[in-house]
Each structure stands twice: as C-alpha cells, then as structure tokens.
C-alpha cells in the first residue's frame, strides 16, 4: 500500500516539482549582503543578487542578513522584494536580533556571502560549526587571503565552500594557485549586474533640474586617497581610504583630477554636451567638486554639474540608463550603467582591488584603462570612439550583458543543485 506522502512525492517527481514544493516548505537561502549605505555599489549588490535568485529560483525563500541599512535602502528593498525577510545582528552577540539571526542561519539550507572584497571568515566558521553549507557569490580577494599567517586555515575554509564564484579571473587565479579545492571555483559576475531597481520619478526630476538631456551627457567620478568618514581611518591592508594621506597620495589625486579635467574639456569642446559628476561613494562628493568641478575654466564649468546630494542606487540607475557614457574611477557605477544599457569606461587603479578586471572578463577590455598610465588624450580617443559609433557601442554593451546573463543562469543552476531543487 503506497502512502499518501509517497504518492505525492512520486507525482511531484514526475511533474518535475522539487521536494520542497511537495512538502509545502520552501528551501531557504541566507544571503549576507548590504555592506554599506554610503556607496551605491554596496547598496546595489543586494537588489542585484536578489533579482538573479528571484529570476532563476523563484520558489526559494531568501533571508537577507544586512550589514548596514538606512530608511531609503530598506524602503527600496521592501518595495522590490516584499517576500524577502531582512535581518540584522551578529554571529556572536546575545541580543534578541542576534539570536534571531543565528537561528535563521542554522535554519537555512544554504548560506551565501554576496559580492564584495571583505576577507572575513567568521561566517565560514559559524557555518562549519553547525554543518551548514556555504558559498561565495561574485567575490574578490587580495593575495593576502591565501598568504601569510593563518593562510592554511583560510584556504581550508575556502575549500570547504559549496561553491566560490569570483567576479574576476585575477581572484580566480589567486585561489587556484593557492590550491583551493572547492568543488566549484569559477568566474561569476558581481551580483550588482543583476540590478533592476529604478526610481524614475527622482531620476527624471534630477535630470530636469540639472538640465540633462537623454544620451547627451556623460557621468564621471574620481576616487581620492581620503578617509571614508571624517576622523575614521581604514583598517584594511593596504589602506584604501587613508585618514592622513601622504604627499605622494595627495599628488596622485591632483594629477588624476587634472586628467579628468582635460577629458571633460575635450568632451565639452567637441560635443557641447554636459558632464554630471555623479557620486558612487558619498565621501567623494566634496573632493570631486574641489578637484574637478571648481578648477575648470568658466566656459567649460558651465557645462558641468556636480550632484549636491548622495543618491540611492535606484535613482542612480534611472540616470545612468539615460547617460551617453559612464566614466568612473570606481567600478559599480559602471556595472549599474551596463545593466541599464549604457556604455562605460573604467579608468581603474588596481591598487584598490582586482575587481577592475571584471570588465575585461565580460568582454570589454577596450573600455578598461589604467588611470596612471593613460593620458587624457587616450581616454578621449576611447570616449569619442564610443560617440562616433554609438549604435556599435550599444551593441557591445548588449553582448557583454548577454554573457553576464548566461553566467548568472549557470551560477543559479549550481545554487539550485546545492539546495536540491
């Protein structure tokens, strides 16, 4: 005599329905994300990866462990992903929210650390302690992750992951050379590439206020050697946001800003189009005004606008979608632009992270320019090559994003296997 439960399981298997659907209990992913609220990339990772999961694993329940939130980011996530539960807390704390988080991790079927640069391993230790599978999605590492004191234990924890998707092949090579032995160690796009949130009302109002016409302005931002917050030094090594920049670091900022001013001048003189100094990181707004906007000659400066408030990633997406080209020293404005169909130029400094190489890995090497070895003339040539064949540039964006979408689908098939769905 076949039991009712066995009969339901048999019918579900025949129909291709996962066991979680037959039992009525969905599989659960615990996604560690939302790294900060003062960087549109750290904001954008979360809605991006949530959309990828939603698209490919629609029946999976997701709980987000948010590291930092504010009201506008929370409102954006709740509006776009109303079924997603958002928790905050600590792996070692004893408050009510800490305990709820810890119970949620223990009750999840899979822990995923979202895209980023952090070299923290506490989540791996926690998952191993409770026998919880974990994976890393769109991760970058400095070589120090697998070198020096404690590297053997870190390599062992990485090898214990169900999967590691590196968002660029530089990190992938670092982990392979260190003999990390996880079953799946591959390239997987930064989660921010999945972003589809927009704030059209605010974005269009911003464009109207600033006199920006669709596809007739570029966006631009410089990253400076300055503290993340007043009086707060960056504790990471190498120090990326120094509280007390050296004379050499100050000179680097001034030299790079001069290159950007030259690029802006060439753009304005040739096209008559505008430039929006668009913040990826809140701390750069004043420095970009000081180093780029204010020193421009008056006849050029009248074509350049400096956003005077820090926007959310959804408003940024609405504006980037209508820009001609996004030029940035940081990478995530460019990811958001590409996800919305806009060409990009990444004037990178690899000192900040190997994440710059992701643009080469998705098929856009000619739009990847090393800042300190590329004069303004060469940057302008790249920008005007986009301008002179804009349909071709848009098609190139489309091909790169097609590749991204294929890889996203591949990564989610692996995640689904880890969940048994």
C-alpha positions in Angstrom: 0.0 0.0 0.0 1.5 3.3 -1.1 1.3 6.1 1.5 -0.2 9.4 0.6 3.2 11.1 1.2 4.9 8.6 -1.2 2.2 9.2 -3.8 2.6 13.0 -3.6 6.4 12.6 -3.8 6.0 10.3 -6.9 3.6 12.7 -8.7 5.9 15.7 -7.8 8.9 13.9 -9.3 7.0 13.0 -12.5 5.9 16.6 -12.9 9.4 17.9 -12.1 8.4 19.6 -8.9 11.0 19.8 -6.2 10.6 18.0 -2.9 10.3 21.3 -1.1 7.1 22.1 -3.1 5.6 18.7 -2.2 6.2 19.2 1.5 5.0 22.8 1.4 8.2 24.1 2.9 10.4 26.1 0.5 14.2 25.8 0.6 15.9 28.9 2.2 19.0 30.9 1.3 20.5 33.1 3.9 22.2 36.0 1.9 24.8 38.1 3.7 24.8 41.4 1.9 24.0 45.2 2.2 27.6 46.1 3.2 27.1 49.9 3.5 24.7 52.8 2.7 27.3 55.4 1.5 28.3 53.6 -1.7 25.8 52.8 -4.4 27.8 49.6 -5.2 27.5 48.3 -1.6 23.8 49.1 -1.9 23.3 47.7 -5.4 24.8 44.2 -4.7 21.7 43.3 -2.7 18.9 44.0 -5.1 21.1 42.7 -7.9 21.6 39.3 -6.4 18.1 39.1 -5.1 16.8 39.6 -8.7 19.1 36.9 -10.1 17.8 34.4 -7.4 14.2 35.5 -8.0 14.5 35.0 -11.7 16.1 31.6 -11.7 15.0 30.1 -8.3 11.5 31.7 -7.9 10.3 29.2 -5.3 13.3 29.6 -3.0 12.8 31.7 0.2 15.5 34.3 0.8 16.5 35.9 4.1 19.0 38.8 3.9 21.5 39.4 6.6 22.0 43.1 6.1 25.2 44.6 7.5 24.1 48.2 7.2 20.8 49.8 6.3 19.1 53.1 6.3 15.4 54.1 5.7 15.7 54.7 2.0 17.6 51.4 1.3 15.2 49.4 3.4 12.2 51.0 1.6 13.7 50.2 -1.8 14.3 46.6 -0.9 10.9 46.1 0.7 9.2 47.6 -2.3 11.0 45.5 -4.9 11.3 42.3 -2.8 8.3 42.2 -0.4 8.7 38.5 0.3 12.3 38.8 1.4 12.9 38.8 5.2 15.6 41.3 6.3 17.6 40.6 9.5 20.5 42.3 11.2 22.7 41.2 14.0 25.9 39.5 15.0 27.2 35.9 14.9 28.5 36.3 18.5 26.0 38.7 20.1 23.3 37.8 22.6 20.6 40.4 21.9 17.3 39.4 20.5 18.2 40.4 17.0 21.5 38.5 17.2 19.7 35.3 18.4 17.1 35.7 15.6 19.9 36.0 13.0 21.8 33.0 14.4 18.7 30.9 14.4 17.9 31.9 10.8 21.3 30.8 9.6 21.0 27.5 11.4 17.6 27.0 9.9 18.6 27.9 6.3 19.5 25.4 3.7 22.4 27.4 2.2 24.4 30.5 3.4 25.7 32.8 0.6 28.1 35.6 1.1 27.3 38.2 -1.6 29.8 40.1 -3.8 32.5 42.1 -2.1 36.1 42.4 -1.1 36.0 41.5 2.6 38.4 38.8 3.8 36.3 38.0 6.9 36.0 34.2 7.6 33.7 34.3 10.7 30.7 33.3 8.6 32.6 30.2 7.4 33.5 29.3 10.9 29.9 29.6 12.1 28.6 27.5 9.2 31.1 24.8 9.7 30.3 24.7 13.4 26.6 23.9 12.6 27.2 21.9 9.5 25.7 24.5 7.2 26.7 24.6 3.5 28.1 28.0 2.4 29.1 29.6 -0.9 30.6 32.9 -2.1 28.9 34.8 -4.9 31.0 37.3 -7.0 33.9 37.6 -4.6 37.3 39.3 -4.9 40.3 38.8 -2.7 43.7 40.3 -2.3 46.5 37.7 -2.3 46.8 38.1 1.5 43.7 36.0 1.8 45.7 32.9 0.9 49.2 34.1 2.1 50.9 34.7 5.4 49.9 33.8 8.9 46.8 31.7 9.2 46.6 31.2 5.4 46.4 27.4 5.7 43.2 27.6 7.8 41.7 30.2 5.5 42.4 28.0 2.5 40.8 25.1 4.2 37.7 27.1 4.9 37.6 28.3 1.3 38.0 24.7 0.2 35.0 23.8 2.3 32.7 26.1 0.4 30.0 24.5 -1.8 31.0 27.0 -4.5 33.1 30.1 -5.0 32.3 32.5 -7.8 35.0 35.0 -8.3 33.8 38.2 -10.1 37.1 38.5 -12.0 39.7 36.0 -13.1 42.5 37.7 -11.2 41.0 36.4 -7.9 40.2 33.1 -9.6 43.9 32.7 -10.4 44.9 33.7 -6.9 42.7 31.0 -5.4 43.7 28.3 -7.9 47.4 28.9 -7.3 46.7 28.6 -3.6 45.2 25.1 -4.3 41.7 26.0 -3.0 39.8 22.8 -3.6 36.1 23.7 -3.5 34.0 21.7 -5.9 33.0 24.8 -7.9 35.6 27.5 -8.4 34.7 29.7 -11.4 34.1 33.1 -12.7 30.7 34.5 -11.7 29.6 38.1 -12.3 29.3 40.6 -9.4 25.8 40.5 -8.0 25.2 44.1 -8.8 25.0 43.2 -12.5 21.5 41.8 -11.7 20.1 45.2 -10.6 16.8 46.2 -12.0 15.5 48.7 -9.4 14.9 52.2 -10.6 13.5 55.4 -9.1 12.2 57.0 -12.3 10.4 59.9 -10.5 13.5 61.1 -8.7 15.8 60.3 -11.6 13.9 62.2 -14.2 13.4 65.1 -11.7 17.1 65.3 -11.2 17.8 65.3 -14.9 15.3 68.1 -15.4 16.7 70.1 -12.5 20.3 69.8 -13.8 19.4 70.3 -17.5 20.5 66.9 -18.6 19.1 65.6 -21.9 18.9 61.8 -22.6 22.1 60.4 -24.1 23.6 63.9 -24.2 25.7 63.8 -21.0 28.4 61.7 -19.6 28.9 60.9 -15.9 32.2 60.9 -14.1 33.7 60.3 -10.6 37.2 60.3 -9.2 38.3 58.1 -6.3 40.6 60.0 -3.9 43.1 59.0 -1.2 40.9 60.3 1.6 39.2 59.0 4.7 35.9 57.1 4.3 34.4 59.2 7.2 35.8 62.2 9.0 38.2 61.1 11.6 37.9 57.4 10.7 40.9 55.6 9.2 40.6 52.5 7.0 41.9 49.5 8.9 42.2 47.2 5.9 45.7 46.5 4.4 46.6 48.1 2.1 44.9 51.2 3.4 42.5 52.3 0.8 41.0 55.4 2.4 43.8 57.0 4.5 42.9 59.4 7.2 46.2 61.2 6.7 47.2 60.9 3.0 50.9 61.2 2.2 52.2 64.0 0.0 52.5 61.3 -2.7 48.9 60.3 -2.4 47.8 64.0 -2.5 49.8 64.4 -5.6 48.2 61.3 -7.1 44.7 62.8 -6.5 45.7 66.1 -8.1 47.3 64.5 -11.1 44.4 62.2 -11.8 41.9 65.1 -11.3 43.9 67.1 -13.9 43.5 64.3 -16.4 39.7 64.2 -15.8 39.5 68.0 -16.2 41.3 67.6 -19.5 39.0 64.8 -20.6 35.9 67.0 -19.7 37.3 69.9 -21.6 37.8 67.8 -24.7 34.3 66.4 -24.4 32.6 69.7 -24.0 34.5 71.4 -26.8 33.8 68.7 -29.3 30.2 67.8 -28.5 28.8 70.7 -26.5 27.2 68.0 -24.2 27.2 68.1 -20.4 29.0 66.3 -17.7 27.5 65.0 -14.5 29.9 64.4 -11.6 27.9 61.5 -10.2 28.7 60.1 -6.8 29.4 56.4 -6.4 30.7 57.0 -2.9 29.4 59.7 -0.6 32.8 60.7 0.7 34.0 61.7 -2.8 31.3 64.4 -3.5 33.2 67.3 -1.9 36.6 66.1 -3.2 35.3 65.9 -6.8 33.9 69.4 -6.5 37.2 70.7 -5.1 39.5 68.8 -7.6 37.4 68.6 -10.8 34.4 71.0 -10.9 35.7 74.2 -9.3 39.1 74.5 -11.1 37.6 74.2 -14.5 37.6 77.3 -16.7 34.2 79.1 -16.5 33.3 78.4 -20.2 33.7 74.6 -19.5 32.4 74.6 -16.0 29.0 75.9 -17.2 28.5 72.5 -18.9 29.4 70.5 -15.7 27.1 69.8 -12.9 28.1 68.3 -9.5 25.3 66.4 -7.8 24.8 68.1 -4.4 23.3 65.2 -2.5 24.1 61.4 -2.3 21.6 59.3 -4.2 20.4 55.8 -3.8 21.3 53.1 -6.4 17.7 53.1 -7.8 17.8 56.8 -8.7 21.4 56.4 -10.0 20.2 53.6 -12.3 17.4 55.8 -13.7 20.0 58.5 -14.6 22.7 56.1 -15.8 20.2 54.5 -18.1 19.9 57.8 -19.9 23.5 58.8 -19.9 25.6 58.8 -23.1 28.6 57.1 -21.3 29.6 56.5 -17.7 33.3 57.2 -16.9 34.4 56.3 -13.5 37.4 55.5 -11.3 35.1 53.2 -9.3 33.5 50.1 -10.8 30.0 49.9 -9.6 28.5 53.0 -11.2 29.7 51.3 -14.4 28.0 48.0 -13.5 24.7 49.8 -12.9 25.2 51.6 -16.2 25.9 48.4 -18.2 22.9 46.7 -16.6 20.8 49.6 -17.9 22.3 49.5 -21.4 24.8 52.3 -21.2 28.5 52.2 -22.4 31.2 52.7 -19.9 34.9 53.5 -19.4 36.6 52.3 -16.3 39.8 54.3 -15.5 41.0 51.9 -12.9 43.7 51.7 -10.3 44.4 48.1 -9.4 45.8 49.2 -6.0 42.1 49.5 -4.9 41.2 45.9 -5.9 41.5 43.3 -8.6 37.7 43.8 -9.2 38.6 46.2 -12.1 39.4 43.1 -14.3 35.7 42.1 -14.4 35.1 44.4 -17.3 37.8 42.6 -19.4 36.3 39.2 -18.3 32.9 40.1 -19.7 34.3 41.2 -23.0 35.0 44.9 -22.7 38.8 45.2 -22.5 39.0 48.3 -24.7 36.9 50.2 -22.2 39.3 49.4 -19.4 42.0 52.0 -19.0 44.7 52.1 -16.3 44.4 55.6 -14.9 48.1 56.4 -14.2 49.4 55.2 -17.5 46.6 56.6 -19.7 46.8 60.3 -20.7 43.6 62.3 -21.2 44.2 62.2 -25.0 43.9 58.4 -24.9 40.8 58.5 -22.7 39.3 61.0 -25.1 40.0 58.7 -28.0 38.2 55.9 -26.3 35.2 58.1 -25.4 35.0 59.5 -28.9 35.2 56.0 -30.4 32.0 55.3 -28.4 30.5 58.5 -29.5 31.3 58.1 -33.2 29.8 54.7 -33.4 27.2 54.8 -30.7 24.9 52.1 -32.1 28.0 49.8 -32.2 28.8 50.7 -28.6 25.3 49.9 -27.5 25.5 46.6 -29.3 28.8 45.9 -27.5 27.0 46.5 -24.2 24.3 44.1 -25.2 26.8 41.4 -26.0 28.6 41.8 -22.7 25.3 41.7 -20.8 24.2 38.6 -22.7 27.4 36.9 -21.4 26.7 38.1 -17.9 23.1 36.7 -18.1 24.4 33.3 -19.3 26.8 33.1 -16.4 24.1 34.2 -13.9 22.0 31.3 -15.2 24.9 28.9 -14.8 25.6 30.0 -11.3 22.0 29.6 -10.3 21.9 26.1 -11.6 24.7 25.3 -9.2 22.9 27.1 -6.3 19.8 25.1 -7.1 21.7 21.8 -7.0 23.1 22.8 -3.6 19.6 23.3 -2.5 18.3 20.1 -4.1 15.9 21.9 -6.3 
